[in-house]
Amino acid sequence: MKNRILFINPPSDYFIHIPMGTFGLSDYLNRTGFKSMILNLSLYEANDLGKHLDQCINDFSPSYVGIMLHWQESIEGFIWTGEYIKKKYNDIKIVCGGFTAGYFGENLLKKFRFLDVLIKGDPEKPLELLLEGEDYQNIPNIIYRSKNEIFSNRITYYIDESTLSNISFCNLDLLFDYDKYISLLEKGLGFPLFVGRGCVNNCSYCGGSSKSYRLHSERTKPVFRSFDSIMSDLKKLDKYTNKVYICYDLNRDFIKGLFREIINDKNLKNKFILNYGAWALLDEEFLVLYKDAFCFSANRRPVIELSPEVFDDDVRKQIKGSNNYYSIDELIENINLINSIFDKNIYISLYFSRYHEGIDTFMKIRREIADIYKLKNEILMSNKLNVVIRYDHLSTDVGSTYWEKYISNPYDVDTLVSGFKVIKTHQYHSFPYNNICLFIPEKIKFEEILKSEKIIFLLR
């Protein structure tokens, strides 16, 4: 019997989302003759995890298990899943991949004996070769264990547009209990639509930035899918859901082109509700195309997300770079433009976060808090009831500039594991975090952090 692989999204209190590439990877392998399925352990209660895992392994009989270590928030679930499988199913080989896995690389295999192979960068061809039984030393992009030694092969495989466009990223039949997953996604922003891979921007806080991609994947330029392939996925999704989400706003002209194609397709025009994560302000042409391509009404309002991150314009330019910079005044003008085109039949979510470099004293934080809540009040008083402002803790992304610059021992996975435990058990701060916020500027004293959090709590 041919090798087969079960991909597992580990349990997490923070993310139910399966990394988008997992669906494409599973589809790719099935097209090349290797059966694969996906199990999302984040769908189930903690007490039932072993039961669901056992059932899927017994039913599917995989020779390999691929554990996704993409989101850093999955680290505890990743460890639990790997240890559980290795203890109970020692004959199954365990592979891992994703942003976080690629960043830690060899260190993961040194720390976790349950791991056999780690894929760094694009996984499609390496996994195909692995399942074919190719010698490890001949497979690109992998780090592997052989006896008591760990070896790293060169990263020479990068998926191209043709391959990326010939696989589907929405074949939900490959996911166990896909109905549970869709049900949860529809309560949020919808099914994430895979557009491309890679980035050219360098936001200091982002683990998916251009610099970060070089670290965890050695990818130096983005690759996009074709319009036809994305539209084909939309037509497949139609039988599962009509609510989708795009959060890959790398090339606005590309997205506009996609919208035009959708408008010209009678089977897709006004078929889906699209929630959109914008990386920069939205121009009138984009908004008109968006309105024409997708469905919306007072009862079915989509969401546009904008992430200024900080109120201070100078700091925003510093942490986001010039590509996506905009001032608060320009942001307010953009909100007015969006509302004028959609007649307020749309929700606008503004995301601010703490803590950032450049806002590294108590006085600066206090000014940020005052300005953000003043803006919140002004928006409310101007009757923009469709605008919501969030002010959360910033998740310190593994591989981001913040992580590299401010976290001690950044390439040791124990740093993430211990930091995660500190956050969850409140060993350092007594207040609750809503993200894995490991970076707080050193200049801010403990008492000042606590005072800031109290102010925000009271204002909320």
C-alpha positions in Angstrom: 0.0 0.0 0.0 1.2 3.5 -0.8 2.2 5.8 1.9 -0.5 8.2 3.1 -0.4 11.2 5.4 -2.8 12.7 8.0 -2.3 16.4 8.5 -3.2 17.6 12.0 -3.9 21.2 13.1 -3.1 20.9 16.8 -5.5 22.1 19.5 -5.2 25.7 20.5 -7.2 28.0 22.7 -6.4 30.9 20.4 -6.9 29.5 16.9 -9.4 27.2 15.3 -8.1 28.1 11.8 -6.2 25.6 9.7 -3.3 27.3 7.9 -4.6 28.0 4.4 -1.8 26.1 2.7 -2.8 22.8 4.4 -5.8 22.4 2.0 -3.6 23.0 -1.0 -0.9 20.6 0.2 -3.5 17.9 0.9 -5.0 18.4 -2.6 -1.6 18.4 -4.2 -0.7 15.0 -2.7 -4.0 13.4 -3.6 -3.5 14.6 -7.2 0.0 13.0 -7.2 -1.5 9.7 -6.0 -0.9 9.8 -2.3 -4.0 9.8 0.0 -4.1 12.5 2.6 -6.7 13.9 5.0 -6.8 16.8 7.5 -7.8 16.6 11.1 -8.4 19.9 13.0 -8.1 19.1 16.7 -9.1 22.7 17.6 -12.7 21.7 16.8 -13.0 19.4 19.8 -13.2 19.6 23.6 -9.9 18.9 25.4 -11.3 15.8 27.0 -12.2 14.3 23.6 -8.9 15.0 21.8 -7.4 11.5 22.2 -10.7 9.9 21.1 -10.9 11.8 17.9 -7.2 11.4 17.2 -7.4 7.6 17.7 -10.4 7.3 15.6 -8.9 9.2 12.6 -5.6 7.3 12.8 -7.4 3.9 13.1 -9.8 4.7 10.2 -7.3 6.3 7.9 -4.1 4.3 8.8 -1.5 6.9 7.9 2.1 6.0 7.5 3.0 9.7 8.2 1.5 12.4 10.3 2.1 16.0 9.5 1.6 18.4 12.4 1.1 22.0 11.5 3.3 24.4 13.5 2.4 27.5 11.7 0.9 29.8 14.4 3.1 30.2 17.5 -0.1 29.9 19.5 -0.2 26.2 18.6 3.0 25.3 20.4 1.5 23.5 23.4 -1.0 21.6 21.2 1.9 20.7 18.8 3.9 19.2 21.7 0.8 17.3 23.1 -0.1 15.9 19.7 3.4 14.8 18.8 4.0 13.1 22.2 0.6 11.4 22.1 1.2 9.9 18.7 4.8 8.8 19.2 3.9 7.1 22.5 0.9 5.3 21.1 1.8 4.8 17.4 5.5 4.5 17.3 5.6 3.2 13.8 4.1 6.4 12.3 6.6 8.9 11.1 6.0 12.5 12.3 6.6 15.5 10.1 6.0 19.2 10.8 6.0 22.4 8.9 4.8 26.0 8.9 6.2 29.4 9.8 7.1 28.6 13.4 8.5 25.2 12.5 10.7 26.7 9.8 12.0 29.4 12.0 13.1 27.1 14.8 14.4 24.4 12.4 17.0 22.1 13.9 16.3 23.3 17.4 12.8 21.7 17.2 14.2 18.3 16.4 16.8 18.6 19.1 14.2 19.5 21.7 11.4 17.1 20.6 12.4 13.5 20.0 9.0 12.6 18.6 9.8 14.6 15.4 11.4 12.7 12.5 11.3 15.3 9.7 10.8 19.1 9.5 10.0 20.9 6.3 11.4 24.5 6.0 9.8 26.5 3.3 7.5 25.2 0.5 6.4 21.7 1.4 4.6 20.3 -1.7 7.5 18.6 -3.6 9.4 17.6 -0.5 6.4 15.8 0.9 5.7 14.1 -2.4 9.3 12.8 -2.5 9.0 11.7 1.2 5.9 9.7 0.5 7.5 8.2 -2.6 10.2 6.8 -0.3 13.1 8.9 -1.6 16.2 8.9 0.5 16.1 11.8 3.0 19.4 13.1 1.8 18.0 13.7 -1.7 14.9 15.6 -0.6 15.1 19.4 -0.6 13.8 21.7 2.1 13.9 19.1 4.9 15.7 18.8 8.3 15.7 15.3 9.5 16.8 12.9 12.2 19.0 9.9 11.3 19.9 7.7 14.2 21.2 10.3 16.8 22.2 13.0 14.3 20.3 15.8 12.7 20.9 16.8 9.1 19.7 19.9 7.1 19.3 19.8 3.4 19.4 22.9 1.2 16.2 24.8 0.4 16.1 24.5 -3.4 12.4 24.0 -4.0 10.0 27.0 -4.4 6.5 26.4 -5.7 5.8 28.3 -8.9 2.6 30.0 -10.1 1.6 27.1 -12.4 1.7 24.5 -9.6 0.1 26.8 -7.1 -2.7 27.5 -9.6 -3.3 23.8 -10.4 -4.3 22.8 -6.9 -7.4 23.6 -4.8 -7.2 25.3 -1.5 -10.8 24.6 -0.5 -11.5 20.9 -0.9 -13.3 20.5 2.4 -14.0 16.9 1.7 -10.4 16.3 2.7 -11.2 17.6 6.3 -12.7 15.3 8.9 -15.9 17.0 10.3 -15.7 19.9 7.9 -19.2 20.9 8.8 -18.1 21.8 12.3 -15.3 23.9 10.8 -17.5 25.8 8.4 -20.0 26.4 11.2 -17.4 28.0 13.3 -15.9 30.0 10.4 -19.3 31.4 9.5 -19.6 32.8 13.0 -16.5 34.8 12.3 -15.0 36.2 9.1 -15.6 33.2 6.9 -13.5 30.7 4.9 -10.0 32.2 4.2 -9.4 32.4 0.4 -5.9 31.5 -0.6 -4.4 34.1 -3.0 -0.7 33.8 -2.8 2.4 33.2 -0.7 5.2 35.6 0.4 5.4 39.3 1.1 7.3 42.5 0.1 6.4 44.5 3.2 8.4 44.7 6.4 6.1 45.5 9.3 8.2 45.2 12.4 5.6 43.2 14.4 4.7 40.7 11.6 5.9 37.1 11.3 4.8 37.0 7.7 6.8 40.0 6.6 9.4 39.9 3.8 12.3 39.6 6.3 10.4 36.9 8.3 9.8 34.9 5.1 13.5 34.8 4.5 14.1 33.5 8.0 11.4 30.7 8.2 11.0 29.8 4.5 14.0 31.4 2.6 11.4 32.9 0.2 12.6 36.2 -1.4 9.6 37.1 -3.5 5.8 36.4 -3.5 4.0 34.0 -5.8 0.3 34.5 -6.8 -2.3 32.1 -8.0 -4.1 32.7 -11.3 -7.5 34.4 -11.3 -9.0 31.2 -12.8 -7.8 29.0 -10.0 -9.1 31.4 -7.3 -12.5 31.6 -9.1 -12.6 27.8 -9.4 -12.1 27.5 -5.7 -15.0 30.0 -5.1 -17.2 27.8 -7.2 -16.3 24.8 -5.2 -16.9 26.7 -1.9 -20.4 27.5 -3.0 -21.7 24.1 -1.8 -20.2 24.7 1.7 -20.5 28.4 2.4 -21.1 31.8 0.9 -18.9 33.7 3.4 -15.2 34.2 2.6 -12.3 36.2 3.8 -9.3 37.7 2.0 -6.4 38.8 4.2 -3.7 38.9 1.6 -3.7 42.5 0.4 -0.2 42.5 -1.0 -1.0 43.6 -4.5 -4.1 45.9 -4.8 -4.1 45.8 -8.6 -4.2 42.0 -8.5 -7.2 42.1 -6.2 -9.0 44.6 -8.4 -8.3 42.4 -11.3 -9.8 39.4 -9.4 -12.9 41.5 -8.5 -13.4 42.4 -12.2 -13.2 38.7 -13.2 -15.8 37.9 -10.6 -18.1 40.7 -11.8 -17.9 39.2 -15.3 -18.8 35.7 -14.1 -22.6 35.4 -13.8 -22.1 32.4 -11.5 -20.0 34.3 -9.0 -21.2 37.9 -9.1 -23.0 38.8 -5.9 -22.7 35.2 -4.8 -20.5 35.7 -1.8 -20.1 37.9 1.3 -16.5 38.9 1.3 -14.8 40.1 4.5 -11.6 41.9 3.7 -8.4 42.5 5.7 -6.9 45.6 4.2 -3.2 46.3 4.6 -3.6 49.9 3.4 -6.3 52.5 2.9 -8.9 51.6 0.2 -9.4 53.8 -2.9 -12.7 54.5 -4.6 -12.0 52.2 -7.5 -11.4 49.3 -5.2 -14.5 50.0 -3.2 -16.8 50.2 -6.2 -15.5 46.9 -7.6 -15.9 45.3 -4.2 -19.5 46.5 -4.0 -20.3 45.3 -7.5 -18.6 41.9 -7.1 -20.0 40.7 -3.7 -23.3 40.8 -1.9 -24.2 43.0 1.0 -27.2 44.5 2.6 -28.3 46.0 5.9 -28.9 42.4 7.2 -25.7 40.9 5.7 -23.0 43.4 6.2 -19.4 42.4 5.3 -16.4 43.6 7.4 -13.5 45.7 6.3 -10.5 45.5 8.6 -7.9 48.3 8.9 -5.0 48.0 11.2 -3.3 51.3 12.1 -1.8 49.5 15.2 -0.8 52.8 16.9 -2.3 56.2 17.0 1.0 58.1 16.8 1.7 58.8 13.0 5.5 58.8 13.3 5.6 55.5 15.1 3.2 54.0 12.6 5.5 54.9 9.8 8.4 53.4 11.8 6.8 50.0 12.4 4.7 49.6 9.2 7.1 51.1 6.7 6.3 53.5 3.9 4.4 51.1 1.7 1.4 50.9 3.9 1.7 54.1 5.8 -1.3 56.4 6.4 -2.1 59.1 8.9 -5.0 59.0 11.3 -6.6 62.0 9.4 -6.3 59.9 6.2 -7.8 57.0 8.0 -10.8 59.0 9.1 -11.3 60.3 5.5 -11.1 56.7 4.3 -13.8 55.7 6.7 -16.0 58.4 5.4 -15.4 57.3 1.8 -16.2 53.7 2.6 -19.4 54.7 4.3 -20.4 57.0 1.4 -20.1 54.2 -1.1 -21.7 51.5 1.0 -24.2 53.7 2.7 -23.0 52.3 6.0 -24.1 48.8 5.1 -20.7 47.5 6.0 -18.8 47.1 9.3 -15.4 48.7 9.7 -13.0 47.2 12.3 -10.0 49.3 13.3 -7.2 47.4 15.1 -4.9 49.2 17.5 -2.4 47.2 19.6 0.0 47.4 22.5 3.0 47.2 23.1 5.2 48.7 20.4 8.7 50.1 20.1 8.6 53.9 19.9 5.8 54.0 22.5 8.2 52.9 25.2 7.4 55.2 28.2 4.4 55.5 30.5 3.7 59.0 29.2 3.7 57.8 25.6 1.4 54.9 26.4 -0.9 57.2 28.4 -1.1 59.5 25.4 -1.9 56.6 23.1 -4.7 55.4 25.3 -6.1 58.9 25.5 -6.0 59.4 21.8 -7.4 56.0 20.9 -10.4 56.5 23.3 -10.9 60.0 22.1 -11.1 58.7 18.5 -13.5 56.1 19.7 -15.7 58.8 21.2 -15.5 61.0 18.1 -16.6 58.1 15.9 -19.5 57.4 18.2 -20.6 61.0 18.4 -20.5 61.3 14.6 -23.0 58.5 14.4 -20.6 56.0 12.7 -22.1 53.1 14.5 -20.7 50.6 12.0 -17.1 51.4 13.1 -15.6 49.3 15.9 -12.2 50.0 17.5 -10.2 47.2 19.1 -7.2 47.9 21.3 -5.6 44.5 22.1 -2.2 43.2 23.3 0.1 42.7 20.3 1.0 39.1 19.7 4.8 38.9 19.4 5.2 36.9 16.2 8.0 34.4 16.0 10.4 35.5 13.3 9.2 39.1 13.3 11.7 42.0 13.8 10.3 42.5 17.3 11.0 38.8 18.1 14.5 38.9 16.7 15.4 42.3 18.3 13.8 42.1 21.7 13.4 38.4 22.7 16.3 36.7 24.4 17.4 33.4 22.8 15.0 33.9 19.9 16.1 30.7 18.1 15.5 28.4 21.0 11.9 27.0 21.0 12.0 26.8 24.8 11.8 30.6 24.8 8.4 30.3 23.1 7.2 27.5 25.3 8.2 29.2 28.6 6.9 32.5 27.4 3.6 30.9 26.5 3.3 29.4 30.0 4.1 32.7 31.7 1.3 34.4 29.8 -1.2 31.7 30.5 -0.4 31.3 34.2 0.0 35.0 34.9 3.4 34.4 36.4 4.7 37.9 35.6 1.6 40.1 35.2 -1.7 39.5 37.0 -3.9 41.1 34.3 -5.3 38.9 31.4 -3.7 39.0 28.0 -5.8 38.5 24.8 -2.7 37.6 22.7 0.8 36.0 23.3 2.4 39.4 24.1 6.0 38.6 25.0 7.5 42.0 24.1 7.0 45.0 26.4 9.5 47.8 26.1 12.0 47.6 29.0 11.8 51.3 29.8 8.3 50.8 31.1 8.3 49.9 34.8 6.1 47.1 36.1 3.9 49.5 38.1 3.4 51.6 34.9 2.3 48.6 32.9 -0.2 47.7 35.5 -1.4 51.3 35.7 -1.8 51.4 31.9 -3.8 48.2 31.9 -6.1 49.5 34.7 -6.8 52.6 32.7 -7.7 50.6 29.7 -9.9 48.3 31.7 -11.8 51.2 33.3 -12.3 52.9 29.9 -13.7 49.8 28.4 
